[in-house]
């Protein structure tokens, strides 16, 4: 799973990315700070199952903090997008090419309305943030259309001659966009196009590009920079929610989250990402004290959290609808290195036990015998549909 962080220049994308990954990236108040895509690891929250079994989990990857297990996911922060990117404006072609393998996108917008569509500072509240979402989605649609328009007609002609299903023909030329057959099936169904309907013209291809983009690159909006002006942020949040009622929109402050993460890392405070409790552990400077007071009294009181962790959690669990599943044994919850409940896997909703076995190791799937629900001790078959936070033991042949 790869989550892309996108948006126009100078909206706080790199700060947002650093707040999630704690990777050293350049941050500055100017357009096009990011040229090459930054890759890193963020962590989604899963309620730890260790206490249920009377043990303390020791993850192989990720970490435990409070009641949460933080499970790694891949993130990518790409160069800023400007109108006309699909025609090569700005760093458009590079930006779009970087996004090919993304499963979902977090679109970071400047909810303070301080930057124009090119990312230039124009003053707080002077830009309509709704426009950013509209033109950015249009750029993504054009990107998809340009790829489909060049390749799909030829593939369809071949499918007609060879009596090949339409979805398979389309898949053969768009798999580089991380588009799956299920995405194509869904898009064709929405458009009412049958699998043997080869009479597809430019308008149908344009509509197909739009639907494929929606299903293969779903978007969450991170309404960032709520810390700049709370009143303007709330006003613009309402505009976004009114204009895009079907989208998940999360108010965020990458800047506040980064401050808290850095102070926690230095041991000055104790902070669990996504929560609003802060424990002061040592003497803070006046600047640090004021920052904590502002975050607690303004951001936490108004929004409940900085929103950064919530945005990532919602992308994975609400937008992509992945579920966490744990491998374990009925009689043993440790691996050969002694780690307790070492792994947590994220799988698409609707995954089966056999899918889970394949995720762990192909041998487990190839030589699958049975599985056991560790909580209930019941034997389950390969077609059992997994539930969130299941703990499963796989029995397979040698």
Secondary structure as GFF3:
##gff-version 3
##sequence-region A 1 398
A	DSSP	beta_strand	2	6	.	.	.	ID=ss1
A	DSSP	alpha_helix	13	21	.	.	.	ID=ss2
A	DSSP	beta_strand	38	47	.	.	.	ID=ss3
A	DSSP	three_ten_helix	50	53	.	.	.	ID=ss4
A	DSSP	beta_strand	63	65	.	.	.	ID=ss5
A	DSSP	beta_strand	68	77	.	.	.	ID=ss6
A	DSSP	three_ten_helix	85	87	.	.	.	ID=ss7
A	DSSP	alpha_helix	92	98	.	.	.	ID=ss8
A	DSSP	beta_strand	104	110	.	.	.	ID=ss9
A	DSSP	alpha_helix	129	162	.	.	.	ID=ss10
A	DSSP	alpha_helix	166	174	.	.	.	ID=ss11
A	DSSP	three_ten_helix	175	177	.	.	.	ID=ss12
A	DSSP	alpha_helix	181	191	.	.	.	ID=ss13
A	DSSP	alpha_helix	202	216	.	.	.	ID=ss14
A	DSSP	beta_strand	218	224	.	.	.	ID=ss15
A	DSSP	alpha_helix	230	243	.	.	.	ID=ss16
A	DSSP	beta_strand	248	251	.	.	.	ID=ss17
A	DSSP	alpha_helix	254	265	.	.	.	ID=ss18
A	DSSP	beta_strand	269	271	.	.	.	ID=ss19
A	DSSP	beta_strand	278	280	.	.	.	ID=ss20
A	DSSP	alpha_helix	286	294	.	.	.	ID=ss21
A	DSSP	pi_helix	295	300	.	.	.	ID=ss22
A	DSSP	alpha_helix	301	303	.	.	.	ID=ss23
A	DSSP	alpha_helix	308	314	.	.	.	ID=ss24
A	DSSP	pi_helix	315	319	.	.	.	ID=ss25
A	DSSP	beta_strand	322	327	.	.	.	ID=ss26
A	DSSP	beta_strand	345	348	.	.	.	ID=ss27
A	DSSP	alpha_helix	353	360	.	.	.	ID=ss28
A	DSSP	alpha_helix	362	366	.	.	.	ID=ss29
A	DSSP	beta_strand	368	373	.	.	.	ID=ss30
A	DSSP	beta_strand	379	380	.	.	.	ID=ss31
A	DSSP	beta_strand	390	396	.	.	.	ID=ss32
###
